[in-house]
Amino acid sequence: MIEKVLEKIADQVLALDEASLSTLRAKYHTRLQHFDATKEWERAVIIYFIINSVITKNNMFNDNIKRLEEQRKHGNLRKTPPARVGKPHLTLIKK
């Protein structure tokens, strides 16, 4: 049941516009920096990380599309991407 709820939340988040979310990012970043033990603060933290997750997902998507286009351009497109070895490449996103 919880998985279905999370899938529904993910579908709703995916329907949101990144540009609109980005305009709210600073507001929620400021809010999470001013801790108080309230549901509003907890909600602000979750919202901030949802916004970051959408931005990260879009960056990953665009990077993969770009990589696929480069492979097609050079004629070495593989059916499946090579497996990554070692730690994943993560980028710290700060504002």
C-alpha positions in Angstrom: 0.0 0.0 0.0 2.7 2.5 0.9 4.4 1.8 -2.4 1.2 2.8 -4.3 1.0 6.0 -2.3 4.6 6.8 -3.1 4.0 6.1 -6.8 1.0 8.4 -6.8 3.1 11.2 -5.1 5.8 10.6 -7.7 3.3 10.9 -10.5 2.0 14.2 -9.1 5.5 15.6 -8.6 6.5 14.6 -12.2 3.5 16.7 -13.4 5.0 19.8 -11.9 7.0 22.3 -13.9 10.6 22.6 -13.0 10.8 26.3 -13.7 7.9 26.9 -11.2 9.5 24.7 -8.6 12.8 26.5 -9.0 11.3 29.8 -8.1 10.1 28.3 -4.8 13.4 26.6 -4.0 15.0 29.6 -2.2 11.9 30.2 -0.1 12.0 26.6 1.2 15.8 26.6 1.6 15.5 29.7 3.8 12.6 28.1 5.8 14.5 24.9 6.5 17.5 26.8 7.7 15.4 28.3 10.5 14.6 25.3 12.6 11.6 25.0 14.8 10.0 21.8 15.9 6.8 22.2 13.9 5.0 20.3 11.1 5.4 23.4 8.9 9.2 23.2 9.2 9.1 19.4 8.5 6.9 20.1 5.5 9.3 22.8 4.2 12.2 20.3 4.4 10.3 17.7 2.4 9.2 20.3 -0.2 12.8 21.5 -0.6 14.1 18.0 -1.2 11.3 17.3 -3.6 12.2 20.4 -5.6 15.9 19.3 -5.6 14.9 15.8 -6.7 13.0 17.1 -9.7 16.0 19.3 -10.7 18.4 16.3 -10.2 16.2 14.0 -12.2 16.0 16.5 -15.0 19.7 16.9 -15.1 20.3 13.2 -15.1 17.7 12.8 -17.9 19.3 15.5 -20.0 22.8 14.1 -19.5 21.6 10.7 -20.6 19.9 12.1 -23.7 23.0 14.0 -24.6 25.1 10.9 -24.2 22.8 8.9 -26.4 22.8 11.6 -29.0 26.6 11.6 -29.0 26.7 7.8 -29.3 24.3 7.9 -32.2 26.3 10.7 -33.9 29.5 8.6 -33.6 27.7 5.3 -34.6 28.6 3.5 -31.4 25.2 3.3 -29.7 24.8 0.4 -27.4 21.5 -1.2 -26.6 22.2 -0.9 -22.9 24.5 1.6 -21.2 27.7 0.3 -19.7 27.5 -0.6 -16.0 29.1 2.0 -13.7 31.9 0.8 -11.6 32.6 2.5 -8.2 30.8 5.3 -6.6 28.0 7.1 -8.6 28.7 10.6 -9.7 26.7 12.9 -7.5 26.6 16.7 -7.7 25.9 18.9 -4.7 23.2 21.4 -5.6 23.3 24.6 -3.5 21.7 27.9 -3.9 
